[in-house]
């Protein structure tokens, strides 16, 4: 019984760590997406002033 309790606590701990890792990766990917968009906007703004 004690072994089952320890095993389930360990599994729960690993699942929490995995969930936090996935959430952190998603948040960082979301931040990078906005960074790329800002960089593209700068490029478009700098080229939009040209007269063709």
Steps between C-alpha positions, in 0.01 A plus 500: 500500500781740591682415176187585301468834678865588436474393136187707439657804670808464281287466186296807596817699560640402160173590329500842665859560389411393147198731496706794621765432238241488221335819625836679512583390145162619376541839666850543354375402154219752534749774592724409205201517266429859602870587473506372141186697422655821638812442292290452188303814575825699521603367159166589346502846656851574378423395143151652480641853474668433166348635182495249218 
